[in-house]
Amino acid sequence: MRQRSPGKAGSFHRGLPAAFTLVEMLVACAVAMLLLVSLAGIVSQSMDVSRRTNNTLLAYNEAASAIDLLANDLESLAVTRQPFEYLHMTTETVEAASGVSRLLFLSVATQDNTADADMGQLRAISYRLLRQDPISSGGKNPVYGLYRSSVSAAETFQKFAGQTDLSSSFNSVSPSLDDFLAGNIVDFRVRFYPAGGQTPANGGGASIQPVRISGNSTKVNGSDFSGVLAWAEVTMTVLENSGVKLLDAGTIDLETAKQRYGRILTRRIALRLPH
């Protein structure tokens, strides 16, 4: 039998593809693992940013909806020339939040979650900023949040309508967990402006003075106000979730949280008061 020459055999072996060595395969696996770990980190960070953004947008949307509801309520403020009190606003301190507005007024607004029989009827409506657990009464997870209490038409006529001083009725309104409107709100202020005026009647800046509106008079900080209040400016400060976590952990104080993570929402609302 004819045998292949050594030269031809050498040519045959040199034509085969070279195999990876064990070291090359280990290096390739290590590089692939590093790429996978980096990719997993990027995906995790992207999901975390997306989740935080969605939660923050949810808080902003809740606050915007709360302002829309308050605007509807105030635009339907029921004031006649009778010497009765129709709006009572004062300020209070809610833990670290000082000077926030607390509001009670009589309205015939139609947007509500009450029974159909009460729709469009006179009702007492209260807005208040609180720090408490919005899920469980006396719970261990308190958060700042805005609450809206709407008194039924029957109770309104019994306790609120026709009163010359709403102070006692004002203090009797206690928001329930069902009254929770929006979370992450750490400041709530209502300023009232006279017709044609650019300066609020009840103080600008951080100082807000109490306002009481009756059918025949308006009082600011206990003194008679000569003008007619034409519109109200509602301001809310909403915290991003990251700021809320730092605040709850005690890492930063409220003012620092408002400066770094707060977003201010403002709405001007026309008032229909008798001239």
Secondary structure as UniProt FT lines:
FT   HELIX           6..14
FT   HELIX           22..75
FT   STRAND          85..94
FT   TURN            95..96
FT   STRAND          97..107
FT   HELIX           116..118
FT   TURN            119..120
FT   STRAND          123..132
FT   TURN            137..138
FT   STRAND          143..150
FT   HELIX           153..159
FT   TURN            160..162
FT   HELIX           167..172
FT   HELIX           177..179
FT   STRAND          180..183
FT   STRAND          185..194
FT   TURN            195..196
FT   TURN            201..202
FT   TURN            205..206
FT   STRAND          211..214
FT   STRAND          218..220
FT   TURN            221..222
FT   STRAND          223..224
FT   STRAND          229..239
FT   HELIX           241..249
FT   HELIX           254..261
FT   STRAND          262..270
//
